[in-house]
């Protein structure tokens, strides 16, 4: 298992807005998608196959634009927990240049009770 999860995305017409670059809303979608993909890749091994993360807060800084045909690398990793909140970084790179930087805060939810579930403070060491 890995603390860092990465994937590549090739920019297609569906990602482009009227300004001929990737739409800012698309980055929000990708942030949620990659966080989910990372969790899906580790949840069974960690013993939480049914529990879920709920997004509380997004902070996104757009640094550069990308365009049709560009290939971006998306990298995500959880940071140290802050009580019941779990910060997660998501970074977008094009040609090894940071183009979007995001920090999100999540809480862990017990799927059965729909209540916040506190993870052990050092749960990240299991990754």
C-alpha positions in Angstrom: 0.0 0.0 0.0 1.1 3.5 -0.6 0.6 6.9 1.1 0.8 8.5 -2.4 -1.6 7.7 -5.2 -1.0 9.0 -8.8 -2.7 8.9 -12.1 -2.4 10.6 -15.5 -5.2 12.3 -17.4 -5.1 13.3 -21.1 -7.0 16.5 -21.6 -9.9 16.0 -24.0 -12.7 18.2 -25.4 -15.0 17.3 -22.5 -12.5 19.0 -20.1 -12.3 22.3 -22.0 -14.4 25.4 -21.4 -15.3 28.5 -23.5 -11.9 29.9 -22.7 -10.2 26.9 -24.4 -8.6 25.6 -21.2 -9.5 23.1 -18.5 -12.6 24.4 -16.6 -12.0 25.1 -12.9 -15.0 22.9 -12.0 -13.3 20.0 -13.7 -10.5 20.2 -11.2 -13.0 19.9 -8.3 -14.4 16.8 -9.9 -11.0 15.3 -10.3 -10.1 16.0 -6.7 -13.1 14.1 -5.5 -12.5 11.3 -8.0 -8.8 10.7 -7.1 -9.5 10.8 -3.4 -12.1 8.1 -3.9 -9.9 6.0 -6.1 -7.1 6.2 -3.6 -9.4 5.1 -0.8 -10.9 2.3 -2.9 -7.4 1.0 -3.5 -6.7 0.6 0.3 -9.9 0.4 2.2 -10.2 -3.4 2.2 -6.6 -3.9 3.3 -7.1 -1.4 6.1 -10.3 -3.2 7.3 -12.8 -0.5 6.4 -14.5 -1.9 3.3 -17.9 -0.2 3.8 -17.0 3.1 5.5 -16.8 6.3 3.5 -15.2 9.8 3.5 -17.3 12.9 3.5 -15.8 16.2 2.1 -16.0 19.2 4.5 -13.8 21.8 2.8 -11.9 22.6 -0.4 -9.0 25.0 -0.9 -7.7 25.2 -4.4 -5.1 27.4 -5.9 -4.9 27.6 -9.7 -1.4 28.4 -10.8 -1.2 27.7 -14.6 -3.6 26.7 -17.4 -3.6 23.5 -19.4 -5.1 22.9 -22.8 -6.5 20.3 -25.1 -4.1 17.4 -25.7 -2.0 18.2 -22.6 -1.3 15.3 -20.2 -1.4 16.0 -16.5 -0.3 14.0 -13.5 -2.5 14.0 -10.5 -0.9 13.1 -7.2 -2.8 12.8 -3.9 -1.8 11.8 -0.3 -3.4 12.2 3.1 -1.6 14.4 5.7 -1.5 13.9 9.4 -5.0 13.9 11.0 -6.4 17.0 12.8 -8.7 15.4 15.4 -11.6 14.0 13.4 -10.6 15.9 10.3 -8.4 14.3 7.7 -6.5 16.7 5.4 -5.7 15.5 1.9 -3.4 17.1 -0.6 -4.1 16.9 -4.3 -1.6 18.3 -6.8 -1.8 18.6 -10.5 1.3 18.7 -12.7 1.9 19.4 -16.4 5.4 18.8 -17.7 6.6 18.5 -14.0 5.2 22.0 -13.2 2.7 22.4 -10.4 -0.4 23.8 -12.1 -3.1 23.3 -9.4 -2.6 22.8 -5.6 -5.4 21.7 -3.4 -6.0 20.9 0.3 -9.2 19.3 1.3 -10.6 18.3 4.7 -12.6 15.1 5.1 -14.3 13.2 7.9 -14.7 9.4 8.1 -18.3 8.2 8.2 -19.6 4.8 9.4 -21.8 3.7 6.5 -24.2 1.8 8.8 -24.8 4.6 11.4 -24.0 7.6 9.1 -22.1 9.1 12.0 -18.5 10.3 12.2 -16.1 7.6 13.0 -12.7 8.5 14.6 -9.7 6.7 13.2 -6.6 6.0 15.3 -4.2 9.0 15.2 -1.5 6.9 13.5 -3.7 5.1 11.0 -1.6 6.5 8.1 1.3 4.4 9.3 -0.7 1.4 8.0 -0.4 2.8 4.5 
